[in-house]
Amino acid sequence: MFRQALRQVAKQSTVVRRTYATEAVASDALKLSLALPHQTLYSDSEVEQVNLPSVNGDLGILANHIPIVEQLRPGLLEIISKTGETEQYFVSGGIATVQPGNKLTISAIEAFKPEQIDTHAVKNLIADAQKRAESSDEVVAAEATIELEVLEALSHVAK
């Protein structure tokens, strides 16, 4: 209902029709942009595939994917280059947008390579967060629960 009202009010200069990937212009290159608040890791780089940790489940994005917007959950982001090489990053959250023209834009809060993660430090942080999650202060407990979600995903990725 809200979408219909919004569409009636919004002025669009061009009408965009949603299509299936098979109807899109055939191209085998996905153009990836991966940006963090303090750094750009990829800028319109051509890749074969990107695997995303979405709140709706893990997604594999290839060229000619239908346009979508997905919220990222803490997990492993995998980038497969045109040569088949794989690069992985742990992301704690963010947004991924697939746009027409084979453009995938990922805005992540932070991204670390798995080998950069200190597993001992993660275990210590998990123990501390578990203690705070049992706090009688609702705000402290809620923050610790969110922290635990990220840390537990991080512990699965750490090498």
C-alpha positions in Angstrom: 0.0 0.0 0.0 2.8 2.4 0.9 4.7 1.5 -2.2 1.8 2.4 -4.4 1.3 5.7 -2.8 5.0 6.4 -3.0 5.1 5.5 -6.7 2.2 7.9 -7.4 4.0 10.8 -5.6 7.5 10.1 -6.8 8.5 11.7 -10.1 10.6 9.5 -12.3 12.4 10.7 -15.4 12.7 7.2 -16.8 10.6 4.1 -16.3 12.7 1.1 -15.3 11.2 -2.3 -16.0 12.4 -5.2 -13.9 13.7 -8.0 -16.0 15.1 -11.5 -15.5 18.8 -12.1 -15.8 18.3 -13.9 -19.1 16.6 -10.9 -20.6 19.4 -8.5 -19.6 22.2 -7.5 -21.9 24.6 -10.5 -21.9 27.9 -9.8 -20.3 30.3 -12.0 -18.3 31.8 -9.2 -16.2 30.4 -8.2 -12.8 31.7 -4.7 -11.8 32.4 -4.7 -8.1 32.7 -1.7 -5.8 33.5 -2.4 -2.2 33.8 0.6 0.1 34.4 1.0 3.8 34.0 4.3 5.7 37.8 4.9 5.5 38.9 3.0 2.4 37.8 1.7 -1.0 38.9 -1.9 -1.6 37.4 -2.3 -5.1 36.3 0.4 -7.5 34.4 -0.9 -10.6 36.7 -3.9 -10.7 35.6 -6.8 -13.0 35.1 -10.0 -11.1 33.5 -13.4 -11.9 31.4 -13.8 -8.8 30.8 -12.4 -5.3 29.3 -14.5 -2.4 27.6 -12.4 0.2 26.5 -13.1 3.8 23.0 -11.7 3.6 20.4 -11.6 6.4 18.2 -13.6 4.1 20.9 -16.3 3.6 24.1 -16.6 1.6 23.9 -15.2 -1.9 26.1 -15.8 -5.0 26.1 -12.8 -7.3 27.1 -13.3 -11.0 26.9 -11.0 -14.0 23.3 -10.3 -15.2 21.8 -10.7 -11.7 18.4 -9.1 -11.2 18.6 -5.8 -9.3 18.4 -6.3 -5.5 19.3 -4.6 -2.2 20.4 -6.8 0.6 21.4 -6.1 4.2 24.7 -7.9 5.1 25.0 -9.9 8.3 28.3 -10.6 10.0 30.1 -13.2 7.9 32.5 -14.1 5.1 32.4 -12.1 1.8 34.1 -14.0 -1.0 35.3 -12.4 -4.2 36.2 -14.7 -7.2 38.3 -12.9 -9.8 38.1 -13.5 -13.6 41.2 -15.7 -13.3 39.6 -17.8 -10.6 41.5 -16.5 -7.7 39.6 -16.1 -4.4 39.8 -13.2 -2.0 37.9 -13.3 1.3 36.9 -10.7 3.8 35.0 -10.9 7.1 32.4 -8.1 7.1 30.5 -7.2 10.3 27.6 -5.7 8.3 26.6 -3.4 5.5 24.5 -3.1 2.4 24.9 -4.7 -1.0 23.1 -3.4 -4.1 23.0 -5.0 -7.5 22.1 -2.5 -10.2 21.4 -2.8 -13.9 24.6 -2.9 -16.0 26.2 -5.6 -13.9 27.1 -3.3 -11.1 27.5 -4.6 -7.5 28.1 -2.0 -4.9 28.9 -3.1 -1.3 29.1 -0.6 1.5 30.5 -2.4 4.6 31.1 -1.1 8.1 34.4 -2.9 8.2 36.2 -5.7 6.4 39.2 -7.8 7.5 41.0 -10.7 5.8 40.6 -13.9 7.9 44.4 -14.2 8.4 44.3 -10.7 10.1 42.1 -12.0 12.9 43.6 -13.0 16.2 41.6 -16.1 17.4 42.8 -15.8 21.0 41.7 -12.2 21.2 38.3 -13.2 19.7 37.8 -15.9 22.4 38.6 -13.4 25.1 36.1 -10.8 23.7 33.4 -13.5 23.5 33.9 -14.4 27.1 33.6 -10.8 28.1 30.5 -10.2 26.0 28.8 -13.3 27.4 29.3 -11.9 30.9 27.8 -8.5 29.9 24.9 -10.2 28.0 23.7 -11.5 31.4 23.6 -7.9 32.8 20.4 -6.7 34.5 20.9 -3.4 32.5 18.9 -3.9 29.3 21.0 -1.6 27.3 24.3 -3.3 28.3 22.7 -6.7 27.7 21.4 -5.7 24.2 24.8 -4.2 23.1 26.6 -7.4 24.4 24.1 -9.6 22.4 24.9 -7.7 19.2 28.6 -7.9 19.9 28.3 -11.7 20.5 26.6 -12.1 17.1 29.5 -10.5 15.4 32.2 -12.2 17.5 30.7 -15.6 17.0 30.6 -15.1 13.2 34.2 -13.8 13.4 35.3 -16.9 15.4 34.0 -19.2 12.6 36.0 -17.3 10.0 39.3 -16.8 11.9 42.1 -19.1 10.8 
